[in-house]
Amino acid sequence: MIDRPFLSVAELADLIGVSRRTIYNLCWRKEIPFVKIGNTVRIHRDVVRLLAERGSRHPDANAHGQREASPHRWQDQELLS
C-alpha cells in the first residue's frame, strides 16, 4: 500500500478497482471524506478501511438494500483515530 497519508483520486480508484468518476461521485455526494487542496482532491488512506467495512452496501441502505431518505454524514464518524 502507498505510504503517504493521502491518496489521489486515481490512486484510490486503482487501489479498489473502480473508476475515477466513481470516486469523484462518492466525494461530491459526501459518501467519503476528502480534502481539496487547490484544484486537487485527496482522500485519506483510512477511507479504504471504511469502504471495506461498508462493503458494497450504500451507508443509507436498509436491510432490503433500499436507501433511506436522510443523507449519510461521514463527518459524524471519527476518521482519524
N, C-alpha and C positions, 0 to 999 in steps of 0.2 A: 504494500500500500504506500501511497505517497506520504512523505514525512512532514510536509507543510501542514499547518493547521487549517488553511482554507484552500478549497479546490475551485477551479474554474468550472463553468457550466459544461464545457467539453470534457473535462476530466471526470466529473461526476457521471455524465451521460455514458462515457466509455466504461467506467467502473461498474455501473449497474446494468448496462446493456439496454439503454433507452436512447431516444433521440434528444438532441439539444433542445428542440422545441418542447418536448415533454417537460424537461427541467425548467425551462422558462415559464411554461404554463403553471407548473406547481408553485413557482415563486410568485408569480403575479396573482394567483388565487390564494396566496398566503397559506399554502398547504405545507411548505417547508420554509424554515427561516433562512434568510440570506442577508448579505450586506452589499451595498452598492458603493463602489469606490470609483468616483468619476462616472464613466460610462460602462464600467465593468462590474458584473455580478459575481460575487464569491459566496460559496456555501461552506460552512464549517464541516469538517470531515466527520463529526459526530452525527450529522444528518444521515449518513449511510447506515448507522446503527438504528436510528429512528425509523428509517424506511424499511429496514429488515424486520424490526419488531412489528411494524404496522402490517407488513406483508402486502398483498395485492389489494386488500380491502381499503376503501376510502375511509378516512378517520370519522366521517359523519355517517357511515353506513350502519344500518341497524342489523339485526340478526338475519334479515332476508336480503341483505345487500343493497337495500334502498337507502338513499341519502335522507337525512333529517333536514328540516327547514333551516335550522340555525347554523351559521358558518363555524368551522373549527378554528380555534385560535391557538397557534403554536406558541404565541407569546406567553400564554398561561403556563406553559411547561418549562421546567428548568432544563436548559440545553447543556450548559457548560457546568457540570457539577464537579 
